[in-house]
Amino acid sequence: MSSVEQRTDPGTRATSDGPPRVRRPNRLLALLRNSWRQLTSMRTALILLFLLAVAAIPGSVLPQRNISPEKVNAYFDQHPDLAPVLDRIGGFDVFASIWFSAIYLLLFTSLVGCIAPRMRDHFRTLRSVPPVGPKRLDRLPQHAVLADPEVAGARGDADAELSAIAALLRKRRWRVVVRGNTVAAEKGYLKESGNLLFHISLLAMLVGVALGSWYGWHGNRLLVAGKDSSFCSTLDQFSESGLGPRVQATDLPRFCLELTNFKAQFLPSGQPESFSASVLVDQDGGAQRAADFSVNSPLRLDGANVYLLGHGYAPVIRYTDRNGKSQTQAFPFLSNDGNLTSEGVATFPDVNLDPSTGQRDPKAQVAFEGIYLPTAPDEAPFVRSQFPAERNPALMLIPYRGNLGMDAGMPSSVYSLNQEQVREGKLTQVGEAKLLRPNDRWTLDDGTTVEFLGTQQYITLTVRYAPASTLMLVSSVLLLIGLMFSLFGRRRRVWFRVTPAAPEDGSTTGGSSLIEAGGLPRTDYAGFADEFNQLVAAVERGAGGREGTE
């Protein structure tokens, strides 16, 4: 009795009581496998990169809370219907929103899944030798036949000719291997190396952005010159700050800054030429030291960098109340044009105290809206400065008296009056605007006086800690290098086949050899035909050089 071998398909399972059953594939595994393939494809990575760029546009167009919360509040006032909708979808915290993080993580995963197999294949290619040439070189895009060549003086000697051709190609930085009567050579591996370097650098930049977002922090501060206006790096002394999710307020480095001098130089047209600030630094309770920094040269401290963003003027105003008590303070005014025309407010909430009780009368508080002109025109209207430096300084003030609204506990800007108090009549204007020159005194309707004593300069600073800045810099440089290799690298292959020919006189030596050449570009390369012809000519005349490029 003969036996019959029964074979079953791997996707089937044989049973004793019937035909084999087909094994159904797991739909969940199939879905996950296909989704992973789609996610890690180069096409998906490019789409996600484009989406990331598009998603970053709202962060550039809309004000962001971590940069300028005042502008966000102003946007709410200007667009009361649209702003709440944008806020719900993260329009004012774009780079911390869920949808931006989702695109970011998907791109990161796609790049990892795309780069890993390509790196494996490329390393295999680098360790391999040029492939075997086709049997018919005449079918390649470039083809040539060298009749009766003289390669390195080895006429008729096939082995010597193969060695000479291989040596010539190696001089031109081709990877060469000799198989039988064929020399195979390949060049242009840097193209794929550049591609991988570009994508790895992009991946490193994404890692750097993530590290900077998690462990970085920043704080902004307006610093007026003078010892009384110095500040320390506690969170409550920053006018605006942002901490990464992994950063606590106690992690901030301890230092104090005092602005001692500021120098600004301007061109005759009014354009700024250079800014430099001098400060006294006291870090970690050590000895106080002097330091200078400018716009393009930040102050580097242990654990943070201090950047100079801008500068302005703080008019120094003295107010003497009805009891004869004076208060002197420098009030920073914010510039609104290139000539540093500045607007601001000077408030005196603790004046005109009741002599018997020492209590503050909320209806007798005083404030001044003002415009400061570093270089005022010679005649009215005095609304715009003519030059950013102080050539003809003047201060225009408008007096107000009443309740400033500071006791309500509601946050308000220190650069403008509470307009709600003005609309409700709790804060009223008590005189016409008046232009003051330095050291001028103005007596108000109630006998109190205000004096313009001059100005102090201030600077706006941002203190930042970016833990991955070095990684970002190195990644950017490597990304550009990889991009250059990727754009200018050309992968191509050539083969030279030496066929010995029998001598015409019937002897066993002295005959010539026939050399056939073929070339194949692996990528689009318009100049490959010229390079191939030059290579063939060099082989034909038996001379080589170090010409050719990757």
PEKA-V357401 format. One record per run of one state. SS is the DSSP state (A for helix, B for strand, O for the rest). FROM is the first residue (numbers start at 1). LEN is the number of residues. If there is no record, write none. Layout:
BEGIN
SS_FROM_LEN + SS_FROM_LEN
END
This chain:
BEGIN
O_1_11 + B_12_4 + O_16_2 + B_18_5 + O_23_4 + A_27_13 + O_40_2 + A_42_14 + O_56_1 + A_57_5 + O_62_7 + A_69_10 + O_79_3 + A_82_7 + O_89_5 + A_94_3 + O_97_1 + A_98_30 + O_128_9 + A_137_3 + O_140_2 + B_142_5 + O_147_11 + A_158_14 + O_172_3 + B_175_5 + O_180_2 + B_182_6 + O_188_2 + A_190_26 + O_216_1 + B_217_8 + O_225_2 + A_227_3 + O_230_1 + B_231_2 + O_233_2 + A_235_3 + O_238_2 + B_240_4 + O_244_5 + A_249_3 + O_252_3 + B_255_12 + O_267_5 + B_272_12 + O_284_5 + B_289_6 + O_295_2 + B_297_1 + O_298_1 + B_299_3 + O_302_2 + B_304_17 + O_321_5 + B_326_7 + O_333_1 + B_334_2 + O_336_6 + B_342_7 + O_349_13 + A_362_3 + B_365_9 + O_374_1 + B_375_1 + O_376_16 + B_392_1 + O_393_1 + B_394_9 + O_403_3 + A_406_3 + O_409_10 + A_419_5 + O_424_3 + B_427_3 + O_430_4 + B_434_3 + O_437_3 + B_440_4 + O_444_5 + B_449_17 + O_466_3 + A_469_20 + O_489_3 + B_492_9 + O_501_12 + B_513_9 + O_522_6 + A_528_14 + O_542_9
END
